[in-house]
Amino acid sequence: MKNLLILTLSAILIVSCAMEETSNEVAEPLDNEFFTEFMPCKAGPDFNSENMTAMISEWQKLLSADDLQGVWGYAPDGDSNSVGDTGWWEIQWTSEESANQAWEQWVENEEAMAWQDKYESVLSCDGESRNAFDSVFPIPSATYGELPDSGYFYTEVYICELNEGFSKVDAINFLYGFREAVANADYSDTSYHLGNYFFHDDPSSFLWMNFTNSKESMNKASASFEAEVRGDMFPLFSEFASCGEKPDLYNGFTLYWSEDQDFMPTFPSDS
C-alpha cells in the first residue's frame, strides 16, 4: 500500500511538472508566417476624421470572411515617401486561397460596392493593384509597451533587396539574433516591434517595417539602434541584404482585428 502511494505521488508530481513546463513555454513568433496583402489607397477631397470613422464603422459591418485576421491603414507622414501621397491598407489572411475567395465574394456583394461608391471621395483603394507577401513578426507588439487604445501606431518602411545567392530563409534566420540585440538595448515604452514582408512577385525583395506607438518613440528606437544594435547587427545583415537609405514614413491605425471584432479606431480630430 505504501509503495502504491509513493508511485501515485510520483506520477502526480511528474504530471504536474510536465504541465507547469508546458504552461511556461512561450510560442516562437517566427514559427508563424502570414499571407499579407498591401492595397494602395488615395485620400479624396472629403478625407477627414469624421468621414473616416463613418466609413470604417460601415465597412466593419460588411465583413463576413472568417479567414480575415486583421486590417491596418497607413497614411503618409509628409510628402517625401518614395510612392508620393499613396497610402495603404495592410490585409492579413489565414492563406492566399482564402484571400482570393473573400475578394471574389466582396466584388459580387452589392452592399460592398455601394459602400465603396459612397465613400470614394473619402478614400479610394485599388483592390486590383494589391501586392502579395509572406510576412513574419519576431517581436510581439506589446513586448516594449502597449500600443495606444486608439489603434494608432507609427511606421518606418524600408525597401530591401537580398544579395545574390541568399533567400528569405537567411533573412528570417537573422531575426533571431536581431531580436536578442534589441532585447539588450533600451527600447522601453516605445511599443517597438517589426515585420519582414517578402514579395510573392519578386523573391529577391522584401520590406523591413518598424512599428512604434508614436513618432517620438520611433526616434528613441532609432537612437537605441544606432547606439546599441547597429554595430553588431548591421555587418551581419549586410552579408545577405541591403536596404534603401531613407525609409517611407506613415501614421497607421488598426482598422480591424479578428481577436477583438468590436474594436473601432479613434482617429484624431482635424482641428
C-alpha positions as a printed Julia matrix, in Angstrom:
271×3 Matrix{Float64}:
   0.0    0.0     0.0
   2.89   2.32    0.93
   4.64   1.57   -2.37
   1.42   2.24   -4.28
   1.06   5.61   -2.53
   4.64   6.54   -3.4
   4.09   5.57   -7.04
   0.87   7.58   -7.17
   2.5   10.68   -5.68
   5.43  10.33   -8.07
   3.07  10.15  -11.02
   1.21  13.25   -9.83
   4.47  15.16   -9.44
   5.65  14.14  -12.91
   2.36  15.19  -14.49
   2.29  18.45  -12.52
   5.85  19.33  -13.53
   5.11  18.49  -17.15
   2.0   20.7   -17.1
   3.94  23.54  -15.48
   6.72  23.22  -18.05
   4.18  23.3   -20.88
   2.4   26.34  -19.47
   5.72  28.19  -19.13
   6.67  27.59  -22.75
   6.41  30.7   -24.91
   5.38  30.29  -28.52
   8.09  31.25  -31.03
   6.69  34.1   -33.18
   8.99  33.21  -36.08
   7.32  29.81  -36.37
   4.31  31.6   -37.89
   4.2   33.01  -41.41
   1.23  35.05  -42.59
  -0.23  35.79  -46.01
  -0.48  39.56  -46.29
  -1.67  41.96  -48.98
  -0.95  45.66  -49.34
  -3.6   47.61  -51.24
  -2.8   51.16  -52.47
  -5.21  53.94  -51.47
  -5.63  57.65  -52.16
  -7.25  60.18  -49.85
 -10.05  62.15  -51.51
 -11.35  65.71  -51.01
 -13.66  64.56  -48.19
 -10.95  62.75  -46.24
 -11.28  63.72  -42.58
 -11.65  62.14  -39.17
 -15.45  62.2   -39.07
 -15.88  60.68  -42.52
 -13.23  58.03  -41.91
 -14.96  57.0   -38.69
 -18.28  56.6   -40.51
 -16.61  54.78  -43.4
 -14.79  52.24  -41.21
 -17.83  51.69  -39.0
 -19.99  50.79  -42.0
 -17.21  48.7   -43.55
 -16.78  46.59  -40.42
 -20.47  45.63  -40.58
 -19.93  44.25  -44.09
 -17.12  41.89  -43.1
 -18.04  38.24  -43.28
 -14.8   36.39  -44.05
 -13.72  34.22  -41.11
 -10.23  33.99  -42.61
  -9.61  37.74  -42.3
  -7.18  38.21  -39.4
  -6.52  41.92  -39.42
  -6.51  45.16  -41.41
  -4.28  48.2   -40.82
  -4.33  51.55  -42.6
  -1.28  53.68  -43.44
  -1.38  57.41  -44.23
   1.82  59.13  -45.44
   3.61  61.29  -42.88
   4.77  64.14  -45.09
   5.34  64.28  -48.83
   8.78  62.69  -49.2
   7.83  59.0   -49.44
   9.05  57.04  -52.46
   5.44  56.45  -53.57
   4.3   60.04  -53.08
   0.94  60.52  -51.4
  -0.14  56.88  -51.73
  -1.49  55.29  -48.57
  -2.01  51.59  -47.94
  -4.28  49.03  -46.37
  -2.45  46.03  -45.0
  -4.72  42.96  -45.04
  -3.73  39.76  -43.25
  -5.35  36.41  -44.08
  -5.06  32.8   -42.97
  -3.98  31.83  -46.52
  -3.74  33.09  -50.1
  -6.57  30.79  -51.15
  -8.92  32.18  -48.51
  -7.97  35.72  -49.53
  -8.82  35.09  -53.17
 -12.17  33.56  -52.23
 -13.01  36.5   -49.98
 -12.17  39.0   -52.72
 -14.39  37.16  -55.19
 -17.26  37.35  -52.73
 -16.57  41.01  -51.96
 -16.77  42.26  -55.55
 -20.05  40.39  -56.02
 -21.56  41.91  -52.87
 -23.92  44.74  -53.86
 -23.78  46.31  -50.4
 -19.98  46.31  -50.5
 -19.95  48.01  -53.91
 -22.46  50.59  -52.68
 -20.26  51.31  -49.66
 -17.25  51.71  -51.95
 -19.08  54.2   -54.17
 -20.45  56.11  -51.17
 -17.01  56.78  -49.7
 -14.97  57.15  -52.89
 -14.48  60.86  -52.17
 -13.11  60.0   -48.72
 -10.72  57.17  -49.55
 -10.35  55.29  -52.81
  -8.47  51.97  -52.81
  -7.4   49.86  -55.78
  -8.09  46.22  -54.98
  -6.81  45.09  -58.37
  -3.35  46.51  -57.62
  -2.82  44.84  -54.27
   0.55  43.15  -53.69
   1.01  39.76  -52.01
   3.6   38.99  -49.32
   4.61  36.35  -46.82
   5.2   38.1   -43.51
   6.9   37.3   -40.2
   6.89  39.2   -36.91
   9.71  38.26  -34.5
   8.71  40.58  -31.62
   5.16  40.6   -30.15
   3.69  44.1   -30.31
   3.41  44.61  -26.53
   6.95  43.49  -25.67
   8.19  47.06  -25.18
   4.93  48.67  -24.1
   1.3   48.56  -25.1
   0.11  50.39  -28.21
  -2.44  53.21  -27.72
  -6.09  52.26  -27.21
  -6.93  54.45  -30.21
  -5.32  51.91  -32.54
  -2.63  54.36  -33.61
   0.95  53.39  -34.47
   3.88  54.96  -36.31
   5.76  53.17  -39.07
   9.03  53.2   -40.98
   9.17  51.19  -44.2
  12.5   50.21  -45.75
  12.56  48.59  -49.18
  15.25  45.91  -49.17
  16.96  43.57  -51.63
  18.53  40.19  -50.95
  22.08  39.77  -52.17
  22.72  37.19  -54.86
  22.71  33.66  -53.51
  20.61  34.47  -50.44
  16.94  33.82  -49.74
  14.06  34.5   -47.39
  15.42  31.79  -45.1
  18.6   33.79  -44.5
  16.6   36.93  -43.74
  14.39  35.12  -41.23
  17.34  33.42  -39.53
  18.92  36.84  -38.98
  15.88  37.98  -37.0
  16.64  35.68  -34.06
  19.89  37.49  -33.34
  18.42  40.89  -34.11
  15.61  40.29  -31.62
  18.16  39.41  -28.94
  20.18  42.54  -29.68
  17.04  44.67  -29.33
  16.25  42.96  -26.02
  19.67  44.02  -24.71
  19.14  47.65  -25.76
  16.8   50.38  -24.46
  13.53  50.18  -26.38
  11.39  50.61  -23.26
   7.96  52.26  -23.59
   8.24  52.51  -27.39
   6.0   49.53  -28.27
   8.73  48.7   -30.78
   8.17  45.67  -32.96
   8.86  44.86  -36.6
   7.77  42.88  -39.6
   9.56  41.46  -42.62
   7.35  41.17  -45.7
   8.6   39.06  -48.6
   7.2   39.86  -52.06
   5.49  37.0   -53.87
   6.21  38.53  -57.29
   9.9   39.19  -56.59
  11.59  36.73  -54.19
  14.68  38.94  -54.04
  12.79  41.87  -52.47
  11.29  42.43  -49.05
  10.04  45.18  -46.77
  11.52  45.83  -43.34
   8.89  47.67  -41.32
   9.44  49.17  -37.87
   6.46  49.98  -35.65
   6.2   52.15  -32.51
   3.49  53.92  -30.52
   4.47  57.42  -31.7
   6.9   59.35  -33.86
   8.84  60.31  -30.73
   9.15  56.64  -29.8
  10.44  55.87  -33.28
  13.15  58.49  -32.75
  14.08  56.79  -29.46
  14.12  53.36  -31.1
  16.31  54.7   -33.91
  18.73  56.22  -31.41
  18.92  52.93  -29.5
  19.55  51.07  -32.74
  22.41  53.37  -33.68
  23.99  53.28  -30.22
  23.45  49.67  -29.15
  22.4   47.45  -32.06
  23.83  48.64  -35.35
  27.49  47.96  -34.57
  26.97  44.23  -34.08
  24.0   43.51  -36.31
  24.43  45.7   -39.39
  27.56  43.88  -40.67
  25.69  40.57  -40.37
  22.67  42.0   -42.19
  24.85  43.41  -44.97
  26.14  39.94  -45.75
  22.77  38.91  -47.2
  20.78  42.1   -47.92
  20.76  45.86  -48.37
  18.02  48.48  -47.89
  17.37  52.0   -49.06
  18.97  54.75  -47.01
  15.73  56.6   -46.3
  12.52  54.94  -45.09
   8.98  55.83  -46.08
   7.07  57.18  -43.06
   3.43  56.56  -42.15
   0.86  57.21  -39.47
  -1.05  53.98  -39.02
  -4.27  52.72  -37.45
  -5.67  49.3   -36.7
  -8.92  49.12  -38.68
  -9.93  45.56  -37.8
  -8.56  42.83  -35.54
 -10.14  39.38  -35.51
  -9.34  38.84  -31.82
 -11.37  41.94  -30.89
 -14.04  42.32  -33.54
 -15.76  45.15  -31.63
 -12.65  47.33  -31.82
 -13.1   50.7   -33.51
 -10.17  53.07  -34.14
 -10.28  56.6   -32.75
  -9.0   58.97  -35.41
  -7.51  62.32  -34.3
  -9.63  65.44  -34.65
  -8.98  67.6   -37.7
  -8.73  70.83  -35.72
